[in-house]
Amino acid sequence: LVAARVGDRVAAGDLLVGLDCRTHVARLAAARATLEDTAARITLASSQLARAQDLKTTSAVSAEVVDQRRTELDSLRAQRVAQQQAIMQAELDVERCEIRAPFVAVVTERHAQLGELASPGTVLLRLVALEHPELSADVREDHAASLEQAAAPRFRYQGRDYPVRLRTVLP
């Protein structure tokens, strides 16, 4: 879904492009299911460790068995942390399926077409910010010095004057 077209004015947060997200949604669901499985295994490992510790007091099991149960529990807890991180990454991937305008802008170019394959880094649209526009101009070298000394430089476009602030002059 390419919601924005050339010439459209967009507000911050407006949907620009919606990507096919089924793979990411499936990956997120699988990660959540794996976390649930690990949580159940942690519950079992905790009770097994408690039982082994009780039995050790009566010398019914060795210290080695208690150590094995503790190691199993620690391993499952570490897996849980890794799975929580996998869920966070999958949630980010799902969020990135909707590309939204970062600021108030106008769409100046559209590179994406419906059904086209896009990967991270693919340019889909070009936006020009409307709130804090930036002007770039090629100026002859002999005029650059007078531009830097100007008290209130202005830019004239279609009969209107716009005040500008000189940020930098590049050689």
GROMACS elastic network, one bead per residue, 0.5 to 0.9 nm:
[ bonds ]
;  ai    aj funct       b0    kb
    1    16     6  0.85062   500
    1    17     6  0.57088   500
    1    19     6  0.65703   500
    1    20     6  0.83612   500
    1   113     6  0.83293   500
    1   114     6  0.59191   500
    1   115     6  0.80502   500
    2     5     6  0.76996   500
    2    15     6  0.87716   500
    2    16     6  0.63201   500
    2    18     6  0.64103   500
    2    19     6  0.85161   500
    2   112     6  0.72267   500
    2   113     6  0.69198   500
    2   114     6  0.63334   500
    2   124     6  0.89486   500
    3    15     6  0.66360   500
    3    16     6  0.51174   500
    3    17     6  0.55813   500
    3    18     6  0.75750   500
    4     7     6  0.85852   500
    4     8     6  0.63911   500
    4     9     6  0.86985   500
    4    10     6  0.81502   500
    4    15     6  0.76746   500
    4    16     6  0.50523   500
    4    17     6  0.70502   500
    4   107     6  0.71972   500
    4   110     6  0.81227   500
    4   125     6  0.83931   500
    5     8     6  0.56300   500
    5    16     6  0.86340   500
    5   107     6  0.65741   500
    5   108     6  0.83830   500
    5   109     6  0.79928   500
    5   110     6  0.66651   500
    5   125     6  0.87682   500
    6     9     6  0.88383   500
    6   106     6  0.78010   500
    6   108     6  0.52700   500
    6   109     6  0.56335   500
    6   110     6  0.61655   500
    6   125     6  0.86196   500
    6   126     6  0.88987   500
    7   106     6  0.60602   500
    7   107     6  0.52890   500
    7   108     6  0.60536   500
    7   109     6  0.83246   500
    8   105     6  0.83798   500
    8   106     6  0.55680   500
    8   107     6  0.54548   500
    8   108     6  0.81827   500
    9   104     6  0.74953   500
    9   105     6  0.57570   500
    9   107     6  0.65223   500
    9   130     6  0.89113   500
   10    13     6  0.82550   500
   10    14     6  0.61380   500
   10    15     6  0.85430   500
   10    16     6  0.83393   500
   10   101     6  0.68126   500
   10   103     6  0.78874   500
   10   104     6  0.56834   500
   10   105     6  0.53963   500
   10   106     6  0.60234   500
   10   107     6  0.75983   500
   11    14     6  0.55801   500
   11   101     6  0.66579   500
   11   102     6  0.81737   500
   11   103     6  0.62111   500
   11   105     6  0.66184   500
   11   106     6  0.88471   500
   12    15     6  0.89728   500
   12   100     6  0.74269   500
   12   101     6  0.50173   500
   12   102     6  0.51569   500
   12   104     6  0.50414   500
   12   105     6  0.78657   500
   13    16     6  0.87622   500
   13    99     6  0.87822   500
   13   100     6  0.51427   500
   13   101     6  0.50116   500
   13   102     6  0.61661   500
   13   103     6  0.72360   500
   13   104     6  0.86146   500
   14    99     6  0.85159   500
   14   100     6  0.52729   500
   14   101     6  0.53325   500
   14   102     6  0.83079   500
   14   103     6  0.89090   500
   15    18     6  0.73453   500
   15    98     6  0.67747   500
   15    99     6  0.60963   500
   15   101     6  0.65092   500
   16    98     6  0.76369   500
   16    99     6  0.56214   500
   16   100     6  0.52150   500
   16   101     6  0.63132   500
   16   125     6  0.83345   500
   17    97     6  0.81095   500
   17    98     6  0.60280   500
   17    99     6  0.51069   500
   17   100     6  0.70365   500
   17   112     6  0.87906   500
   17   124     6  0.81424   500
   17   125     6  0.88302   500
   18    21     6  0.84683   500
   18    96     6  0.89170   500
   18    97     6  0.58501   500
   18    99     6  0.62566   500
   18   100     6  0.87554   500
   19    96     6  0.83032   500
   19    98     6  0.62577   500
   19    99     6  0.79836   500
   19   118     6  0.83708   500
   20    23     6  0.79544   500
   20    24     6  0.88119   500
   20    97     6  0.68602   500
   21    24     6  0.53809   500
   21    25     6  0.61504   500
   21    26     6  0.86432   500
   21    93     6  0.84150   500
   21    94     6  0.64537   500
   21    96     6  0.88428   500
   21    97     6  0.58030   500
   21    98     6  0.88379   500
   22    25     6  0.50959   500
   22    26     6  0.60888   500
   22    27     6  0.85469   500
   22    94     6  0.87940   500
   23    26     6  0.51818   500
   23    27     6  0.61640   500
   23    28     6  0.86573   500
   24    28     6  0.61358   500
   24    29     6  0.86526   500
   24    90     6  0.63840   500
   24    91     6  0.81197   500
   24    93     6  0.61983   500
   24    94     6  0.56508   500
   24    97     6  0.85872   500
   25    28     6  0.50857   500
   25    29     6  0.62619   500
   25    30     6  0.86727   500
   25    90     6  0.76684   500
   25    91     6  0.82189   500
   25    93     6  0.84914   500
   25    94     6  0.62870   500
   26    29     6  0.51099   500
   26    30     6  0.61781   500
   26    31     6  0.86055   500
   27    30     6  0.51121   500
   27    31     6  0.61487   500
   27    32     6  0.86682   500
   27    87     6  0.85772   500
   27    90     6  0.65455   500
   28    31     6  0.51009   500
   28    32     6  0.62419   500
   28    33     6  0.86676   500
   28    86     6  0.81797   500
   28    87     6  0.60331   500
   28    88     6  0.86762   500
   28    89     6  0.85263   500
   28    90     6  0.50670   500
   28    91     6  0.65320   500
   28    93     6  0.88035   500
   28    94     6  0.80299   500
   29    32     6  0.51612   500
   29    33     6  0.62135   500
   29    34     6  0.86591   500
   29    87     6  0.86104   500
   29    90     6  0.88739   500
   30    33     6  0.50811   500
   30    34     6  0.61600   500
   30    35     6  0.86282   500
   30    87     6  0.89799   500
   31    34     6  0.51087   500
   31    35     6  0.62532   500
   31    36     6  0.87647   500
   31    83     6  0.65878   500
   31    84     6  0.81072   500
   31    86     6  0.65730   500
   31    87     6  0.56738   500
   31    90     6  0.78846   500
   32    35     6  0.50569   500
   32    36     6  0.63356   500
   32    37     6  0.87622   500
   32    83     6  0.79422   500
   32    84     6  0.82208   500
   32    86     6  0.88891   500
   32    87     6  0.65546   500
   33    36     6  0.50723   500
   33    37     6  0.63116   500
   33    38     6  0.86987   500
   34    37     6  0.50549   500
   34    38     6  0.62336   500
   34    39     6  0.86444   500
   34    80     6  0.88603   500
   34    83     6  0.73014   500
   35    38     6  0.50396   500
   35    39     6  0.61475   500
   35    40     6  0.87187   500
   35    79     6  0.85391   500
   35    80     6  0.62767   500
   35    83     6  0.59073   500
   35    84     6  0.71376   500
   35    87     6  0.86278   500
   36    39     6  0.50345   500
   36    40     6  0.63681   500
   36    41     6  0.87042   500
   37    40     6  0.52286   500
   37    41     6  0.62989   500
   37    42     6  0.86757   500
   38    42     6  0.60477   500
   38    43     6  0.86408   500
   38    76     6  0.66230   500
   38    77     6  0.81789   500
   38    79     6  0.74312   500
   38    80     6  0.62930   500
   38    83     6  0.87092   500
   39    42     6  0.50363   500
   39    43     6  0.63625   500
   39    44     6  0.88201   500
   39    76     6  0.82904   500
   39    77     6  0.85355   500
   39    80     6  0.73298   500
   40    43     6  0.51615   500
   40    44     6  0.64518   500
   40    45     6  0.87015   500
   41    44     6  0.50794   500
   41    45     6  0.60264   500
   41    46     6  0.84899   500
   41    73     6  0.85083   500
   41    76     6  0.73422   500
   42    46     6  0.59772   500
   42    47     6  0.86163   500
   42    72     6  0.86857   500
   42    73     6  0.61891   500
   42    74     6  0.88846   500
   42    76     6  0.60652   500
   42    77     6  0.70017   500
   42    80     6  0.88100   500
   43    46     6  0.52112   500
   43    47     6  0.64257   500
   43    48     6  0.87028   500
   43    73     6  0.88849   500
   44    47     6  0.52942   500
   44    48     6  0.61541   500
   44    49     6  0.86283   500
   44    73     6  0.88832   500
   45    49     6  0.60692   500
   45    50     6  0.85848   500
   45    69     6  0.67399   500
   45    70     6  0.80521   500
   45    72     6  0.68061   500
   45    73     6  0.54248   500
   45    76     6  0.83128   500
   46    49     6  0.51520   500
   46    50     6  0.62375   500
   46    51     6  0.86660   500
   46    69     6  0.81118   500
   46    70     6  0.81729   500
   46    73     6  0.64445   500
   47    50     6  0.50319   500
   47    51     6  0.61325   500
   47    52     6  0.85361   500
   48    51     6  0.50876   500
   48    52     6  0.60743   500
   48    53     6  0.85663   500
   48    66     6  0.89316   500
   48    69     6  0.67159   500
   49    52     6  0.50442   500
   49    53     6  0.61072   500
   49    54     6  0.86171   500
   49    65     6  0.88143   500
   49    66     6  0.63746   500
   49    67     6  0.86223   500
   49    68     6  0.86132   500
   49    69     6  0.51069   500
   49    70     6  0.61313   500
   49    72     6  0.89117   500
   49    73     6  0.78319   500
   50    53     6  0.51359   500
   50    54     6  0.62746   500
   50    55     6  0.86933   500
   50    66     6  0.87298   500
   50    69     6  0.88644   500
   51    54     6  0.50892   500
   51    55     6  0.61589   500
   51    56     6  0.85384   500
   51    66     6  0.89639   500
   52    55     6  0.50488   500
   52    56     6  0.60169   500
   52    57     6  0.88251   500
   52    60     6  0.85888   500
   52    61     6  0.67520   500
   52    62     6  0.85775   500
   52    63     6  0.87749   500
   52    65     6  0.70187   500
   52    66     6  0.55300   500
   52    69     6  0.75522   500
   53    56     6  0.50656   500
   53    57     6  0.66858   500
   53    61     6  0.83823   500
   53    63     6  0.84926   500
   53    65     6  0.89688   500
   53    66     6  0.61403   500
   54    57     6  0.55191   500
   54    58     6  0.72626   500
   54    60     6  0.88438   500
   55    58     6  0.53554   500
   55    59     6  0.62486   500
   55    60     6  0.51239   500
   55    61     6  0.57719   500
   55    62     6  0.85979   500
   56    60     6  0.56585   500
   56    61     6  0.50254   500
   56    62     6  0.61773   500
   56    63     6  0.68062   500
   56    65     6  0.87476   500
   56    66     6  0.75543   500
   57    60     6  0.75901   500
   57    61     6  0.84342   500
   58    61     6  0.79022   500
   59    62     6  0.66751   500
   59    63     6  0.88734   500
   61    64     6  0.81159   500
   61    65     6  0.64687   500
   61    66     6  0.77092   500
   62    65     6  0.54491   500
   62    66     6  0.68399   500
   62    67     6  0.88657   500
   63    66     6  0.50832   500
   63    67     6  0.61468   500
   63    68     6  0.86210   500
   64    68     6  0.61456   500
   64    69     6  0.86753   500
   65    68     6  0.50149   500
   65    69     6  0.62514   500
   65    70     6  0.86291   500
   66    69     6  0.51488   500
   66    70     6  0.61800   500
   66    71     6  0.85931   500
   67    70     6  0.50665   500
   67    71     6  0.60748   500
   67    72     6  0.85682   500
   68    71     6  0.50870   500
   68    72     6  0.61397   500
   68    73     6  0.86419   500
   69    72     6  0.50934   500
   69    73     6  0.62583   500
   69    74     6  0.86735   500
   70    73     6  0.51324   500
   70    74     6  0.61588   500
   70    75     6  0.85642   500
   71    74     6  0.50357   500
   71    75     6  0.60107   500
   71    76     6  0.85540   500
   72    75     6  0.51233   500
   72    76     6  0.62224   500
   72    77     6  0.86734   500
   73    76     6  0.51465   500
   73    77     6  0.62254   500
   73    78     6  0.87065   500
   74    77     6  0.50909   500
   74    78     6  0.62829   500
   74    79     6  0.86785   500
   75    78     6  0.51307   500
   75    79     6  0.62461   500
   75    80     6  0.86642   500
   76    80     6  0.61467   500
   76    81     6  0.87837   500
   77    81     6  0.64997   500
   77    82     6  0.88391   500
   78    81     6  0.51924   500
   78    82     6  0.64173   500
   78    83     6  0.86784   500
   79    82     6  0.50616   500
   79    83     6  0.60782   500
   79    84     6  0.85650   500
   80    83     6  0.50284   500
   80    84     6  0.61193   500
   80    85     6  0.86532   500
   81    84     6  0.50818   500
   81    85     6  0.63546   500
   81    86     6  0.87065   500
   82    85     6  0.51342   500
   82    86     6  0.62789   500
   82    87     6  0.87560   500
   83    87     6  0.62053   500
   83    88     6  0.86344   500
   84    87     6  0.50655   500
   84    88     6  0.63152   500
   84    89     6  0.87580   500
   85    88     6  0.50042   500
   85    89     6  0.62683   500
   85    90     6  0.86077   500
   86    89     6  0.51150   500
   86    90     6  0.61311   500
   86    91     6  0.85712   500
   87    91     6  0.60407   500
   87    92     6  0.85734   500
   88    91     6  0.51087   500
   88    92     6  0.63047   500
   88    93     6  0.87408   500
   89    92     6  0.50954   500
   89    93     6  0.62898   500
   89    94     6  0.87496   500
   90    94     6  0.62604   500
   90    95     6  0.86492   500
   91    94     6  0.50801   500
   91    95     6  0.61875   500
   91    96     6  0.86597   500
   92    95     6  0.50049   500
   92    96     6  0.62034   500
   92    97     6  0.89132   500
   93    96     6  0.51434   500
   93    97     6  0.67546   500
   94    97     6  0.53784   500
   94    98     6  0.79431   500
   95    98     6  0.61968   500
   95    99     6  0.84269   500
   96    99     6  0.62885   500
   99   102     6  0.89596   500
  100   103     6  0.89360   500
  101   104     6  0.72233   500
  101   105     6  0.77124   500
  101   127     6  0.85298   500
  102   105     6  0.85491   500
  103   129     6  0.66786   500
  103   130     6  0.82346   500
  103   131     6  0.80585   500
  104   128     6  0.84700   500
  104   129     6  0.59202   500
  104   130     6  0.58038   500
  104   131     6  0.64258   500
  105   127     6  0.59528   500
  105   128     6  0.52697   500
  105   131     6  0.75618   500
  106   126     6  0.85757   500
  106   127     6  0.56072   500
  106   128     6  0.54551   500
  106   129     6  0.67112   500
  106   130     6  0.69747   500
  107   110     6  0.74646   500
  107   125     6  0.69719   500
  107   126     6  0.59506   500
  107   128     6  0.65929   500
  108   125     6  0.75868   500
  108   126     6  0.55830   500
  108   127     6  0.56375   500
  108   128     6  0.67452   500
  109   124     6  0.84004   500
  109   125     6  0.54962   500
  109   127     6  0.72301   500
  110   113     6  0.80357   500
  110   123     6  0.86588   500
  110   124     6  0.61567   500
  110   126     6  0.65670   500
  111   123     6  0.66213   500
  111   125     6  0.56662   500
  111   126     6  0.81532   500
  112   115     6  0.86543   500
  112   116     6  0.66800   500
  112   117     6  0.87174   500
  112   118     6  0.81084   500
  112   122     6  0.89108   500
  112   123     6  0.76748   500
  112   125     6  0.69327   500
  113   116     6  0.55811   500
  113   117     6  0.89204   500
  113   124     6  0.84541   500
  114   117     6  0.88961   500
  118   121     6  0.82520   500
  118   122     6  0.58545   500
  118   123     6  0.84279   500
  118   124     6  0.80393   500
  119   122     6  0.56233   500
  120   123     6  0.87529   500
  121   124     6  0.89785   500
  123   126     6  0.75983   500
  128   133     6  0.75117   500
  129   132     6  0.62115   500
  129   133     6  0.57524   500
  129   134     6  0.83326   500
  130   133     6  0.56533   500
  134   164     6  0.89492   500
  135   155     6  0.88607   500
  135   164     6  0.81635   500
  139   142     6  0.82725   500
  139   143     6  0.64758   500
  139   144     6  0.63260   500
  140   143     6  0.54098   500
  140   144     6  0.65054   500
  141   144     6  0.52377   500
  141   145     6  0.76242   500
  141   171     6  0.79835   500
  142   145     6  0.66085   500
  142   146     6  0.79348   500
  143   146     6  0.54897   500
  143   147     6  0.62950   500
  143   148     6  0.88545   500
  144   147     6  0.50492   500
  144   148     6  0.62803   500
  144   149     6  0.88203   500
  144   169     6  0.73195   500
  145   148     6  0.51788   500
  145   149     6  0.64681   500
  145   150     6  0.88490   500
  146   149     6  0.50887   500
  146   150     6  0.61658   500
  147   150     6  0.52057   500
  147   151     6  0.88084   500
  147   153     6  0.72382   500
  147   166     6  0.81762   500
  148   151     6  0.84825   500
  148   153     6  0.88352   500
  148   166     6  0.71647   500
  148   168     6  0.87086   500
  148   169     6  0.80043   500
  150   153     6  0.57729   500
  152   163     6  0.71235   500
  152   164     6  0.74843   500
  152   165     6  0.78210   500
  153   162     6  0.86992   500
  153   163     6  0.62800   500
  153   164     6  0.57486   500
  153   165     6  0.69721   500
  153   166     6  0.77528   500
  154   161     6  0.61022   500
  154   162     6  0.53394   500
  154   164     6  0.53448   500
  154   165     6  0.83363   500
  155   160     6  0.81150   500
  155   161     6  0.55344   500
  155   163     6  0.62846   500
  155   164     6  0.66062   500
  156   159     6  0.63223   500
  156   160     6  0.54400   500
  156   162     6  0.61728   500
  156   163     6  0.88383   500
  157   160     6  0.53479   500
  157   161     6  0.65474   500
  157   162     6  0.78002   500
  158   161     6  0.85474   500
  166   169     6  0.77849   500
